[in-house]
């Protein structure tokens, strides 16, 4: 897992962000960090750590996880400071599942058929439109080979998850995009409803709704 952790001794609040598969922290670069906050971000989940060096004296900890980052954050819950707010966006702790995540056949097909051309089609489905896709493609790119390695490593970890597993994190809400073409909205709803977590539907939004927010404060208040 790739990690960036920016901290200042006097800051008493922490924002934790877990990005989605194949992305980098660039996906939220447009969101200004509130003054007085430290920032921890993670991506590339082919191998998850067994320890995390994060300060333990924060007064407030807010966690936001998007897509595959929801699974990673939940799995790493024992290593993270207990969040006061934890928001899951278009993902679940069971990322490959016919009822609770991406259907098994689609997940496996994405892995076996990942090429430069297929990646572009995946990006279009993720962004839900050419206008947003142009924004997404402006982010720092990772090679298709790199993405394939991450997806294979992730698959090896999630394939054994065949039954419902209760979340380890105390998620405070789940945001589900109405037009998510990557993780079926009904599957997300099934998981979070059964887990008893409040759900908010993002009307008209696709799998990548982060550009619809203008600040972290806006996102955390949704």
C-alpha positions as CSV (number, residue, x, y, z in Angstrom):
1,X,0.0,0.0,0.0
2,X,1.2,3.5,-0.9
3,X,0.9,6.0,2.0
4,X,1.4,9.7,2.4
5,X,1.1,11.2,5.9
6,X,1.5,15.0,6.4
7,X,1.5,16.0,10.1
8,X,2.2,19.0,12.2
9,X,2.7,18.8,16.0
10,X,0.0,21.4,16.8
11,X,-2.7,20.0,14.6
12,X,-5.4,18.3,16.6
13,X,-7.6,16.9,13.7
14,X,-6.8,14.2,11.2
15,X,-8.3,13.4,7.8
16,X,-7.9,9.9,6.5
17,X,-8.6,9.3,2.8
18,X,-8.5,5.9,1.1
19,X,-8.6,6.2,-2.7
20,X,-10.0,3.7,-5.2
21,X,-8.4,1.0,-7.3
22,X,-6.0,2.3,-10.0
23,X,-6.0,5.9,-8.7
24,X,-3.7,8.2,-6.7
25,X,-4.4,11.0,-4.2
26,X,-4.9,13.3,-7.3
27,X,-8.6,12.3,-7.3
28,X,-9.2,14.7,-4.4
29,X,-6.5,17.3,-5.0
30,X,-9.3,19.9,-5.8
31,X,-10.6,19.7,-2.2
32,X,-8.8,22.1,0.1
33,X,-7.7,20.7,3.4
34,X,-9.2,22.6,6.4
35,X,-6.7,24.6,8.4
36,X,-5.2,22.8,11.4
37,X,-5.8,19.3,9.9
38,X,-3.2,16.6,9.3
39,X,-3.7,14.4,6.2
40,X,-3.2,10.7,5.7
41,X,-3.9,9.2,2.3
42,X,-3.6,5.7,1.0
43,X,-3.8,3.9,-2.4
44,X,-2.6,0.8,-4.2
45,X,-3.8,-2.1,-2.1
46,X,-2.0,-5.1,-3.7
47,X,-0.4,-5.6,-0.2
48,X,-1.7,-4.2,3.0
49,X,0.5,-3.2,5.9
50,X,0.6,-4.8,9.3
51,X,1.5,-1.6,11.1
52,X,0.8,2.1,10.6
53,X,2.7,4.9,12.2
54,X,-0.1,7.5,13.0
55,X,-0.2,9.8,15.9
56,X,-2.7,8.8,18.6
57,X,-3.5,12.1,20.2
58,X,-6.0,13.6,17.7
59,X,-9.1,15.2,19.1
60,X,-11.0,14.6,15.9
61,X,-10.5,12.0,13.2
62,X,-12.5,11.9,10.0
63,X,-12.2,9.1,7.5
64,X,-13.4,9.1,3.9
65,X,-13.0,6.0,1.7
66,X,-14.0,5.7,-1.9
67,X,-14.6,2.5,-4.0
68,X,-12.0,-0.2,-3.2
69,X,-10.7,2.1,-0.5
70,X,-13.7,1.2,1.6
71,X,-12.6,-2.4,1.8
72,X,-9.0,-1.4,2.6
73,X,-10.0,1.0,5.3
74,X,-12.3,-1.5,6.9
75,X,-9.7,-4.2,6.9
76,X,-7.1,-1.9,8.4
77,X,-9.5,-0.7,11.1
78,X,-7.5,-2.2,14.0
79,X,-4.5,-0.1,12.9
80,X,-6.3,3.2,12.5
81,X,-7.3,5.8,15.1
82,X,-11.0,5.5,15.9
83,X,-12.8,7.9,13.6
84,X,-15.4,10.3,14.9
85,X,-16.8,10.3,11.3
86,X,-16.3,7.6,8.7
87,X,-17.9,7.9,5.3
88,X,-18.0,5.2,2.7
89,X,-18.4,6.3,-0.9
90,X,-19.5,3.8,-3.6
91,X,-17.9,0.8,-2.1
92,X,-18.3,-1.9,0.6
93,X,-16.0,-4.0,2.8
94,X,-16.8,-6.9,0.4
95,X,-15.7,-5.6,-2.9
96,X,-16.2,-8.8,-5.0
97,X,-19.6,-10.3,-4.3
98,X,-22.8,-10.9,-6.3
99,X,-24.9,-9.3,-3.6
100,X,-22.6,-7.0,-1.7
101,X,-20.0,-5.7,-4.2
102,X,-18.9,-6.0,-7.8
103,X,-20.4,-9.2,-9.2
104,X,-17.8,-12.0,-9.3
105,X,-17.8,-12.6,-13.0
106,X,-17.4,-8.9,-13.8
107,X,-14.5,-8.5,-11.3
108,X,-12.7,-11.5,-12.8
109,X,-13.3,-10.4,-16.3
110,X,-11.9,-6.9,-15.5
111,X,-8.7,-8.6,-14.2
112,X,-8.3,-11.1,-17.1
113,X,-9.2,-8.6,-19.9
114,X,-7.4,-5.5,-18.7
115,X,-5.7,-3.8,-21.6
116,X,-5.1,-0.1,-22.5
117,X,-8.3,-0.1,-24.6
118,X,-10.4,-1.8,-21.9
119,X,-9.0,0.5,-19.3
120,X,-10.3,3.5,-21.2
121,X,-13.7,2.0,-21.4
122,X,-13.6,1.3,-17.6
123,X,-12.6,4.9,-17.0
124,X,-15.6,6.1,-19.1
125,X,-17.9,3.9,-17.1
126,X,-16.4,5.1,-13.8
127,X,-16.8,8.8,-14.7
128,X,-20.2,8.5,-16.3
129,X,-19.5,11.0,-19.1
130,X,-17.0,12.6,-21.4
131,X,-16.9,15.9,-19.5
132,X,-15.9,14.3,-16.2
133,X,-13.6,11.8,-18.0
134,X,-11.5,14.7,-19.3
135,X,-11.1,15.8,-15.7
136,X,-10.2,12.3,-14.6
137,X,-7.6,11.9,-17.3
138,X,-5.9,15.0,-16.2
139,X,-4.8,13.2,-13.0
140,X,-1.4,11.6,-12.8
141,X,-1.6,8.3,-14.7
142,X,-0.5,4.9,-13.6
143,X,0.4,2.3,-16.2
144,X,-2.1,-0.4,-17.2
145,X,0.5,-3.0,-16.1
146,X,0.7,-1.3,-12.7
147,X,-3.1,-1.4,-12.4
148,X,-3.2,-5.0,-13.3
149,X,-0.7,-5.8,-10.6
150,X,-2.8,-4.0,-8.0
151,X,-6.0,-5.7,-9.1
152,X,-4.4,-9.1,-9.0
153,X,-3.0,-8.5,-5.5
154,X,-6.4,-7.2,-4.4
155,X,-8.2,-10.2,-6.0
156,X,-6.0,-12.6,-4.2
157,X,-7.1,-11.0,-0.9
158,X,-10.8,-10.6,-1.6
159,X,-11.6,-13.9,-3.4
160,X,-12.1,-15.9,-0.2
161,X,-14.8,-13.4,1.0
162,X,-17.8,-15.4,-0.1
163,X,-20.3,-14.5,2.7
164,X,-21.5,-11.4,4.4
165,X,-18.9,-9.9,6.8
166,X,-19.9,-7.2,9.3
167,X,-17.9,-4.0,9.1
168,X,-15.0,-3.6,11.5
169,X,-15.0,0.2,11.3
170,X,-17.8,2.2,12.9
171,X,-19.0,3.7,9.6
172,X,-21.3,6.7,10.2
173,X,-22.8,6.9,6.7
174,X,-22.6,5.4,3.2
175,X,-22.9,7.6,0.1
176,X,-24.2,5.7,-3.0
177,X,-24.3,7.2,-6.4
178,X,-27.5,6.6,-8.2
179,X,-25.8,5.9,-11.6
180,X,-22.7,4.0,-10.4
181,X,-21.7,1.7,-13.3
182,X,-18.9,0.0,-11.4
183,X,-20.3,-1.2,-8.0
184,X,-24.1,-1.8,-8.5
185,X,-26.0,0.7,-6.3
186,X,-28.4,-2.1,-5.2
187,X,-25.5,-4.2,-4.0
188,X,-24.1,-1.3,-2.0
189,X,-27.5,-0.7,-0.6
190,X,-27.9,-4.4,0.4
191,X,-24.6,-4.3,2.3
192,X,-25.1,-1.1,4.2
193,X,-28.7,-1.7,4.9
194,X,-27.9,-5.1,6.4
195,X,-25.1,-3.5,8.4
196,X,-27.5,-0.8,9.8
197,X,-25.5,2.1,8.4
198,X,-27.4,5.3,7.3
199,X,-27.4,5.6,3.5
200,X,-27.5,8.8,1.3
201,X,-28.2,8.5,-2.4
202,X,-26.3,10.9,-4.6
203,X,-28.8,11.5,-7.3
204,X,-27.5,11.6,-10.9
205,X,-23.9,10.9,-9.8
206,X,-21.6,8.2,-11.2
207,X,-19.0,6.0,-9.5
208,X,-16.6,9.0,-9.2
209,X,-18.7,11.7,-7.5
210,X,-15.8,13.4,-5.8
211,X,-15.6,16.3,-8.3
212,X,-19.1,17.2,-7.3
213,X,-17.8,18.5,-3.9
214,X,-16.0,21.8,-3.5
215,X,-14.3,21.1,-0.1
216,X,-13.8,18.4,2.5
217,X,-16.2,20.3,4.7
218,X,-18.8,20.0,2.0
219,X,-18.2,16.3,1.6
220,X,-18.1,15.5,5.4
221,X,-21.4,17.4,5.8
222,X,-23.3,15.4,3.1
